Amino acid sequence: MLEITSRNSSIYAAFFLGFLAYTSAFAVIPTRRHSAAFGRISHTTRLHAGVASTPVENVIVLKDDVEVSAAIRKILADAASEAIEDHGYFALAIPGGSILKMLVGEDVLGDWTTKTTIVYVNHKCVNMDDLELSTHAKARKLFLDKWIGCNILILDGTDDGDSEASAYEDKMRALSEDVLPRDGASSLPIFDLALIGVGDDGHVGSLYPGREEVLVGDDGAWVLPVAMKHPPSITLSLPIMANAKKVVVAACGVSDKYPQGKSAGMRRAVAADDETLQTFPAVGLRSKATWIMDQAAASKLGSPYV
């Protein structure tokens, strides 16, 4: 099991920093939207202003993908233990993509899974057994079948994005507050841990640049349909992701094609001073999340991060 020491020990304190700063990424000019693409949502207009850079203490740089993966599993195990000790249950949000492989390991197995509810950050609207397109099917094959006793919220398996988003939100709302606590002020759900991946284009979950889904405010829908292509997807809104007790964004890995991994994307996500929610949605998590990446992904961050 990886030990995170010295500078990296700030990871636990960093989880709780800056939610108010996160909210500054949004303007405070709400307008109601009703459309076939979204169903009932509250749309928050975004002012075209840059977002403050990520606090240095929120950025953790490790050697390689092996260390990043081990750190993610340790965070998961620790968060589960803390949540179960605190209120008897563990609410976990996981995305598709590369983070699924980070969760594979014997070191994370334990009886915590019997008191755990898993919600998908994003998922394509496909049959749940589709190994090519279904995050649930991929997660089952990689690790979920070993996580005995988990309560997993899955989609209904249709290609109707509006219906799937509405039904998935209903399933979330049906969970008791013991299982999925709610924020007393906003009534938003509070996941004990939200794991988030980020794409080179800045998408988090299925919130993509240049689209209005990323602008949905905390008075809007919890789960949104995203009809960029067929089949469509569903995604948690950005306020739902950011409202988790602990938010972790992870990026690592290199290839022959990308010897510096996600370095360009991580610079934009963490440090660039000219990004907005519309240009690079990941910046909406800057002050709330802890960003864990390997040296390749961090190679373009510059001072003061590396």
N, C-alpha and C positions, 0 to 999 in steps of 0.2 A: 504494500500500500504506500503510495507516495505521501511524503510529509511536505507540507507547504510551510516554509519558515521565512524568517527575516522579512524582506520587503513584501514577499507574497503572503505573509500572515495577515496583511490588511484586507484580504479577500472577504473575511467575515464582516468586518466593520463596514466595508464598502457597499455591502448589499443594502444597507439602510440609509445611504446618503442620497440626498438631493431629489426627493420626489417632487418637492415644490419647484425645483429648477426644471424638472421634466415638464411640468405643466406649462412652463413658459414657452415651450415649443409650439403651443397652440395659441391662436388668437382667442378672444373672448367674445366673438360675434356669432352666436348660434343662429342657424336658419333651418327650418324644418324642410325635410326632403321626403317625398313619397314617390317611389318609382318601382317599376316592375323588376328592375335589376337588383334593388336593395330591399324591397318590402318597407316596413316601417323603420326608419332610422332618423337620428338627429345628426345633421351634418354641421361640422364646425368649420367656418371659413378660416383659412390659414393665411396670415400675413406673410409676404415674401421677404422674410428676414432670416439671416443666418442663425444657427443654433450654437450656443456656447460649447467650446471644446470639452471633451471628456476629462473629468478630474484625473490627475495622474494616479492617485491611489486606487482608482477603479480599473486600472489596466494591469493585467498580470501576463508577463511574457515567460514562457517555458521553452525548454530546448526543442522539442519536436512533438509530433502527433501522439507518440506513445505517452509522453508526460502530460499532455493536454487531456488525453482520454482518461488517464488514471486520476487526474485532478477532478474531472467532471464526475467520475464515479464516486470519489470520496465526498465531494460536495453533496451528491445525491444521498449517499448513505447517512451523512451527518444531518442533512435537512430532514430526512425521514425520521431519524431518531429524535431530533429536537421537537418535531411536530407531534409525534405520537406521545412523547412525554408531556407535552404542553396541553394538547386537547384531544388526544386519543386517536387521531386520524392524520393521514398525510395526503394532501391534494397536490398532484403533480401534473404539469402541462409539458408535453414533449412535441417537437416538430418532426417533420420528415427530413430527408436529406442526410448529410454526413454525421449528424449527431447520433443517429440511430446506432452506427457502428461504434461510437464512443461508449455506449452503454453496455457493450458486450464484455463480460468478465465475471469470473467466479468471485472476485473480491467484493462485489456489490450484492451478492445474494444474501438473503436473511429473512426472518419472519416479519419484517416490516411490510412486506408485500401484502400480507393478509389484511392490513389496515389501510391500504392505499387505493385511491381513486385516480385514474389516469384520464386526462382529457387531451385531445390532439389540438395543437396550436393551429394546424392547417391540415387539410386532407382533400384529395381529389374525390369527386362524386362518382364513385365506381363501386362495383361489387367488392365487398370486404375480403374476398378470397383471391383477388386479382394480384398475383405476385409481381406483376410488372408495374402497376400503377397505384396499388393500395399501400399506404404507409402502414396501416394496421397489419396487413399480411406480411409485409417486410419485417416489422417489429416482432411479430410472432415467431417468424423463422429465426431471427437473430437472437432474441432474448426473452420476449414476453412469455413464451411457453414455460420458461424456467422461473418466472416471477409468480409463484403459486399464490392464488387467492386474490389477485388484483381485480378491482372493479373497473372495467374499461368502458368508457363511453364511446360507442362506435356509431357510424352513420347508418342510414337505412339501406344504403346500397343502390340508390337510383342515380340517374344523371340529371336530376332536377335541382339545380343549385339553390334556387329560392326556397324550395320545400325542405331541402336538406339543412340549410342554414337555420331556418325557423325551427325545425324539429330538434336540431342539435342544441340550440339555445334552450328549448323547452326541457330537454334532458338535464342540462346544467342547472336550470332554475329549480328543477324537481329535487335536486340533492339537498339534504338538510344542511343547516348552517353548522352542524357539528362536523359534517364531512367536507363541505366547501364553505368556509366562513364568508361573511359579507362585511363590507366596509360600512361602518355606522353612518358616515356622512354621505357617501355616494351610492350606497347599496350595491356597489360592484363586488364581484366575487374576489376573494383573496386566495390565490394559490400559495401553498407553502413554498413551492419552487417552480419557476418557469424556465425551461431550457429553450434557448432561441438560437437558430442558425441565421446566417446572413449571406446573401448572394453577392456576387461581384457588382450587381446593379443596385445593391442596397436594399433589396426586398427582405422583409422579415415576416415569417409566416407566409401568407400569400398576399401581403400588402406591397404592391409594386409602385415604382416611381411613375409620376404622371397620371395617377388614377385617384379617384375621389375616396376610395375605401380607406386610404391612410388618414384621411381628414376627419373621420367619424369621431365625435367627442364622447365624453363619459356619460352623456345622457342618451346616447344612441344604442343601437343593437349590440349585443355581446358578440354575436356570430354573424359574419357577413358572407354573402355569396360573391364569388369572383368569376365573372364570365369572360375571361380573356380568350379562352379557347375551349374546345370541346375535348373531353368532358370538363365542366367547370370545377371549381374548388370552393371550399369554405375556409374561413380563417377567423380566428379571434381578432377583435379590434385591438388597436394599439393601446388604448387605455386599459383593456383587460390584461394584456401582456404586462404592462408597466405596473399594474396594481398588485402584482405578486409580492409576497413578503421577500423573496429572493429571486432576482432575475440574473441569469447568466447567459451571455452571448459567447459562443465558442467558434473559433476558426483555426484550422490547421491543415497541414498536408501539402505536399509538393508533387509535381509530376514532370515528365520530360517537356511537356508543353508549357507548364507553368512552374518553372524552377523556383520562383519566389512566392508560390502559393497565392493567397488572397491579399497580397501586400497592398496593391493599389486600392482595392476595396476597403481594406482596414484603415488606410490613411484617410479616405473620405468619411468612413463611418466614425472614426475617433477624433481626428485632428483638424480636418479641413474647416476653414472659417467661412466658406461661402455656400454650404449645403443647407437645404431646407427639407421639410418632410416630403415635398413634392419631388425634389431632385434625388434624394437618397433617404428613404424612409427610416433606415436604421438609426439615424441621428435622433429620432424621437426617444430612444432608449439611452442616450448618452449618459445622463446623470443618474439614472436609476440602476442601470445594469453594471455588473462586473464583467469586463471583457477579458477573456482568457484566450491566448493565441500562442502559436509557436514562433520561433525566431524568424522564420521565413515570412510569416504573415505580418510580423511587426517591423520588418526591415525598412519600410518607407515611412514609419511614423515620425522619425526625427525626434529632436529634443522637445520637451523634457521626458518623453516616454522611454526612449532607449539611449 
